Amino acid sequence: MNMQEMGTAIQFRAPVKQFILNNERLGMVRQLPDFVKLAEAFGCKGIKCDAPADLDDAIREMLAYDGPVIFDCLVEKHENCFPMIPSGKPHNEMLLGEAETQGVIQAGGAVLV
């Protein structure tokens, strides 16, 4: 959904880091693109992590890279990926997952979202 922006990041060598929480679905549609190859097609770095034990090192690699990165982080296929923005709602009404975290984004923090 952000590929046009990645083209701009490559053009200007902006160190944009795109972190994908990948449950292999886009809504109700199964998606199986190879995001590492997609990153390489754009001329940026692609990283894929599918093991929790490798996550910290993969994130360090992403942050250390001086340029755009697409980071494909595989997560449990049947879990919802949070945060989620409900259809028709503003960013400051995003769902964070746990009931006790709902409604915690107040006016001061909302400007950052």
Number of C-alpha atoms within 10 A of each C-alpha: 6 7 13 9 12 23 16 14 19 18 12 11 14 14 16 18 18 17 14 15 15 21 18 17 13 11 8 7 8 11 12 11 9 11 18 18 15 15 22 14 11 20 15 21 20 21 19 18 18 13 11 11 9 11 14 11 11 18 15 10 13 22 15 9 12 13 17 27 27 25 24 20 20 16 18 12 12 9 8 14 16 12 11 13 14 11 7 6 9 11 16 17 17 19 19 17 13 8 8 8 10 12 12 14 18 10 9 8 10 13 10 9 11
